[in-house]
């Protein structure tokens, strides 16, 4: 489980390895925990809602034994295969960008040869009501978010009593 803390299932006979930053629900059921950096503690690329790739820079460094996700996976590869996947982060990023560019070219060629553009499908998107202040592992670990959540609950109670 790579940073997955919102999965809802009961552990039975599975051997679970959790890699994450805050040790929430996923870590509670794990047999092995690999301490990973939070997204704010590692440089990375993220895809925004428009599908555009955006680069993000770390704001701080991971505490203690925590490592960036790519380093943990690279170390595991070396342990299992006696060879690292990438010599450094620059090689990983270069490989990723090259793959994305090849994928774009392949799809552009295919789109032009098929003479078909993007096809949009009309679809209803249904979302469950969530507790915004506890919507992710970092928010649940935050004292500030807990205080915000309590204020919201107290405000509802006070508003209902008037």
Secondary structure, DSSP 4 states (H G I P E B T S, - for coil): -BS--------SS---EEEESS--HHHHT-SEEEEBPPGGGS-EEEE-TTS-EEEE--SS---TT-B-HHHHHHHHHHHHHSS-S-SSHHHHHHHHHHHHHHHHHHHHHHHHHHT----------------GGGSSHHHHT-HHHHHHHHHHHHHHHHHHH-
